[in-house]
Amino acid sequence: MPSPRKTRIKTGTAHEAVPQNRDEANHSVAEIGTATREIARIEAEMNDLLAKIKDEYENHAAPYRERILTMTRGVQIWAEANRDELTQHGKVKTHDLPAGQVLWRTRPPSVRVTGAEAVLDLLRRMHLDRFIRHKQEVNREAILNEPAAVAHVPGITISQAEDFVVVPFEVELANAIA
């Protein structure tokens, strides 16, 4: 079961009922907590129902998926056995049948690197640096650490905003599952 999420509600300016004192504000925060928990219950019920519906339809579709897989394998075996004729001796990769097509598609080449550090070291020693990517990007963390150094650099703006957040108190039960 996923861990409960903390409820934080951000808001702009107030357009509704505005508490007039500390007790009314406390009451509003408590109501926010109650409403948030009710939404969580509603979402949990919805997700339970959706999971049941999805499972029901997945089970209903399973025999069709299996039939498609079995028939696709059969058509592939037939097409491979007759590939020369179907592709006009390799001139085309698609063959039209009255009910659809059979086709062969060559995937784009892909590169898989295992042991990246060792490969990078070997490429450097073999003077194959053209196969090493050197990505340059603005170091935002360094700018935040030294904002005065870049204060007059066009294109760099440092901004900061403030959000108002209401966090109702919630107590979590101890995990009884060992």
ChimeraX attribute file (.defattr): number of C-alpha atoms within 10 A of each C-alpha:
attribute: neighborCount
match mode: 1-to-1
recipient: residues
	/A:1	3
	/A:2	4
	/A:3	6
	/A:4	8
	/A:5	7
	/A:6	10
	/A:7	16
	/A:8	13
	/A:9	13
	/A:10	10
	/A:11	10
	/A:12	8
	/A:13	6
	/A:14	7
	/A:15	6
	/A:16	6
	/A:17	7
	/A:18	10
	/A:19	12
	/A:20	8
	/A:21	8
	/A:22	9
	/A:23	10
	/A:24	12
	/A:25	13
	/A:26	13
	/A:27	12
	/A:28	17
	/A:29	16
	/A:30	15
	/A:31	13
	/A:32	17
	/A:33	19
	/A:34	14
	/A:35	12
	/A:36	16
	/A:37	14
	/A:38	12
	/A:39	12
	/A:40	14
	/A:41	12
	/A:42	12
	/A:43	12
	/A:44	12
	/A:45	12
	/A:46	12
	/A:47	12
	/A:48	12
	/A:49	12
	/A:50	12
	/A:51	12
	/A:52	12
	/A:53	12
	/A:54	12
	/A:55	12
	/A:56	11
	/A:57	11
	/A:58	12
	/A:59	11
	/A:60	11
	/A:61	11
	/A:62	11
	/A:63	11
	/A:64	11
	/A:65	12
	/A:66	11
	/A:67	11
	/A:68	12
	/A:69	12
	/A:70	12
	/A:71	12
	/A:72	13
	/A:73	12
	/A:74	12
	/A:75	13
	/A:76	16
	/A:77	12
	/A:78	11
	/A:79	18
	/A:80	13
	/A:81	11
	/A:82	11
	/A:83	20
	/A:84	13
	/A:85	12
	/A:86	20
	/A:87	17
	/A:88	12
	/A:89	10
	/A:90	11
	/A:91	9
	/A:92	12
	/A:93	15
	/A:94	16
	/A:95	16
	/A:96	10
	/A:97	9
	/A:98	5
	/A:99	5
	/A:100	8
	/A:101	9
	/A:102	16
	/A:103	15
	/A:104	14
	/A:105	7
	/A:106	6
	/A:107	6
	/A:108	5
	/A:109	5
	/A:110	5
	/A:111	5
	/A:112	6
	/A:113	9
	/A:114	8
	/A:115	8
	/A:116	10
	/A:117	10
	/A:118	11
	/A:119	13
	/A:120	17
	/A:121	12
	/A:122	13
	/A:123	15
	/A:124	14
	/A:125	10
	/A:126	9
	/A:127	10
	/A:128	11
	/A:129	14
	/A:130	9
	/A:131	10
	/A:132	11
	/A:133	8
	/A:134	8
	/A:135	5
	/A:136	6
	/A:137	6
	/A:138	8
	/A:139	8
	/A:140	12
	/A:141	9
	/A:142	9
	/A:143	16
	/A:144	13
	/A:145	9
	/A:146	11
	/A:147	15
	/A:148	9
	/A:149	10
	/A:150	14
	/A:151	12
	/A:152	10
	/A:153	8
	/A:154	7
	/A:155	6
	/A:156	13
	/A:157	11
	/A:158	10
	/A:159	6
	/A:160	4
	/A:161	4
	/A:162	5
	/A:163	9
	/A:164	10
	/A:165	12
	/A:166	15
	/A:167	14
	/A:168	19
	/A:169	10
	/A:170	11
	/A:171	6
	/A:172	7
	/A:173	6
	/A:174	6
	/A:175	6
	/A:176	5
	/A:177	4
	/A:178	3
